[in-house]
């Protein structure tokens, strides 16, 4: 590839892929960043949902007898 065509190749092939990757990263990271901000601000719906999820998971482990396995996993 000659130096004269390498710039055109970069613009035609590489640059669109870089832009697409950067946009995909931004779109996929946005919900994570928003959730992180809401959690650090102790937004009550998020805190309530978290507490309900912990309670539900705890009830499932108690009902199904997973508690000994989970305790062993922690060690």
C-alpha positions as CSV (number, residue, x, y, z in Angstrom):
1,X,0.0,0.0,0.0
2,X,1.5,3.3,-1.0
3,X,1.6,6.2,1.4
4,X,-0.8,8.2,-0.8
5,X,-3.5,5.5,-0.5
6,X,-3.0,4.6,3.1
7,X,-4.8,7.8,4.3
8,X,-7.8,7.1,2.1
9,X,-7.9,3.5,3.3
10,X,-7.9,4.7,6.9
11,X,-10.7,7.1,6.3
12,X,-12.7,4.6,4.3
13,X,-12.2,1.4,6.4
14,X,-10.8,2.1,9.8
15,X,-12.5,5.3,10.8
16,X,-16.1,4.1,10.4
17,X,-15.3,1.1,12.5
18,X,-13.8,3.3,15.2
19,X,-16.8,5.6,15.2
20,X,-19.2,2.7,15.4
21,X,-17.3,1.2,18.3
22,X,-17.1,4.5,20.1
23,X,-20.9,5.0,19.7
24,X,-21.7,1.5,20.8
25,X,-19.5,2.0,23.9
26,X,-21.2,5.2,24.7
27,X,-24.7,3.8,24.3
28,X,-23.9,0.7,26.4
29,X,-22.2,2.6,29.1
30,X,-24.9,5.3,29.5
31,X,-27.4,3.1,31.5
32,X,-24.6,1.9,33.8
33,X,-23.4,5.5,34.5
34,X,-27.0,6.6,35.2
35,X,-27.6,3.7,37.5
36,X,-24.3,4.4,39.3
37,X,-25.3,8.0,39.8
38,X,-28.7,7.1,41.1
39,X,-27.2,4.6,43.5
40,X,-24.7,7.0,44.9
41,X,-27.4,9.6,45.4
42,X,-29.4,7.0,47.4
43,X,-32.5,7.4,45.1
44,X,-35.3,5.8,47.1
45,X,-36.8,3.7,44.3
46,X,-33.4,2.1,43.6
47,X,-32.8,1.5,47.3
48,X,-36.2,0.0,47.7
49,X,-35.8,-2.3,44.7
50,X,-32.4,-3.4,46.0
51,X,-33.9,-4.2,49.4
52,X,-36.8,-6.2,47.9
53,X,-34.4,-8.1,45.7
54,X,-32.2,-9.0,48.6
55,X,-35.2,-10.1,50.7
56,X,-36.6,-12.2,47.8
57,X,-33.2,-13.9,47.2
58,X,-32.9,-14.6,50.9
59,X,-36.4,-16.1,51.1
60,X,-35.6,-18.4,48.1
61,X,-32.4,-19.6,49.6
62,X,-34.2,-20.4,52.9
63,X,-37.1,-22.2,51.2
64,X,-35.0,-24.3,48.8
65,X,-32.3,-25.1,51.3
66,X,-29.4,-23.3,49.6
67,X,-28.2,-21.6,52.7
68,X,-25.5,-24.2,53.6
69,X,-24.2,-24.2,50.0
70,X,-24.1,-20.4,50.0
71,X,-22.3,-20.3,53.3
72,X,-19.8,-22.8,52.1
73,X,-19.3,-20.7,49.0
74,X,-18.4,-17.6,51.1
75,X,-15.5,-19.5,52.8
